[in-house]
């Protein structure tokens, strides 16, 4: 079902029951962070460093949307997944394009030019690729897979959170999901709502350099949104998380669309943001480094990790507290 | 058009005019064998070794065929591409599955089990992945992308051929393409015709170990078949190639189907074979090593590189000589 691709509970269950079961990877060999970690990518120890490897297929509909297109998304998705593991320098990327017979050549050219521009922003290079064509009606337009490799001395996982750590986000939330949703529903908005799709490896590098070792866990809130990511991080790190509603940065336009369509911006995809847990004593320093970067000016400390209620994410609204539930079902199919 | 995915001249032109043009990679940085090489994968120098990186999306129809399935194909395709660059040990693989809403769970389980079995044969591990679901009618069944990384001290490219080198193939030709074609057309055959899909990194390692440095160029004859690969190798190496028709190993059943459907087995895909150029003085030694391996018992020396007619591939039939033309147009869409 569509919900099995939505990034929430159904997808997690499917992956557990099929992929992890098939590959029997409950225990990884030493020096490997592999499938069973279900992190943003994998890491393999090579000498005294780690090779980080990640992949994503991009099926977004429509392929062109305000603020980006499937090509930019395909580069940023993989660059950002590498960065989430600490590999902010990209060694090389692969690009595999699957096109429907009859897909316009000018659209392909536009998408490839956009990939190239995103690569330049990220300091990344596509070094190898693959092209397949499927018959008319056998695939809807274009699908792009990218994989990437990077190297890092220190891997950052999504499970290292400790009670007391602060939760930071690198900018406004929900922009990608709401921009695509507004496009699909043909909403005429007063202000322009654009996707946040961007390569944030430079931003993450700035945050790491500000205080190496201060980031205890990191993840990018794509499918399933910030709510999904916080749930996963809380569960894996066995901590509770309390979010201060008033501190969560959401653009006015995004908030407007979210109220119009009745979907919480915390539940929808971002494509140029990170959620990080940071040691309390370093939180202000890392925040300052993020805000000094053009892609991090709206960064904010939005919450704190607690020893109580491990695995649960609580929203403090100022009037009271409520649980943020893990997304389930199908919110926005083909959002990335 | 479909022919732009067929592995022949049309695909090469499309890639030149779109991908290479977009990424402006006429010249690669030092220590990188990248896109412009259009080899089986890319290689990036790390210290005194090379990291090899490759990717393929698999769109084969039907997903289950005699001798294999899309899962086995997805693992073998990437393992073999790494091996073709000399990286016979796989560091790690990615697996990205795109499924049509309603795709049967039992088929997915069967495909994943098959991937796992192929990984075990290859000594490879899937370390990270991605799952997407597209709506009913938005993708035909299932598409699987794999990427892989390996390391090698010496990269083997597809362009190192020198006049005098012998051309070897590691076994019978055309089995995969003809098996899929027979299935699609519902041909009732007397004998069973099965795809050759297999991970041949162990076989290639045996050949390399037999005489390190003797293999001057290597490529696996998938889309476009042996004819396509020989053309590419002859063009890139600026040599002519003369093939001895009587030495080309083709199974009786494969030959039969090929005559029935009127398609030369040299033009169709193989998924467990390699074409290699080997120094003349080492050819018998490498051949013996191939034949001593279970996947190489039908290996044969089928031709020789010559200084004459660079870029052209000539078939010597015993009665005369004719050009083997590069495949063009659409022979067998969705063959891999």
Interface residues (C-beta under 8 A of the other chain):
Chain A: X1 X2 X3 X4 X5 X6 X11 X14 X15 X18 X19 X22 X23 X24 X25 X32 X33 X34 X35 X39 X41 X42 X44 X46 X51 X53 X54 X55 X56 X57 X59 X61 X91 X92 X94 X95 X96 X97 X98 X99 X101 X102 X105 X108 X109 X112 X113 X115 X116 X119 X125 X126 X127 X128 X129 X130 X131 X132 X133 X134 X135 X137 X138 X139 X140 X143 X145 X147 X149 X151 X333 X334
Chain B: X1 X2 X3 X4 X5 X6 X11 X14 X15 X18 X19 X22 X23 X24 X25 X32 X34 X35 X39 X41 X42 X44 X46 X51 X53 X54 X55 X56 X57 X59 X61 X91 X92 X94 X95 X96 X97 X98 X99 X101 X102 X105 X108 X109 X112 X113 X115 X116 X119 X125 X126 X127 X128 X129 X130 X131 X132 X133 X134 X135 X137 X138 X139 X140 X143 X145 X147 X149 X151 X333 X334
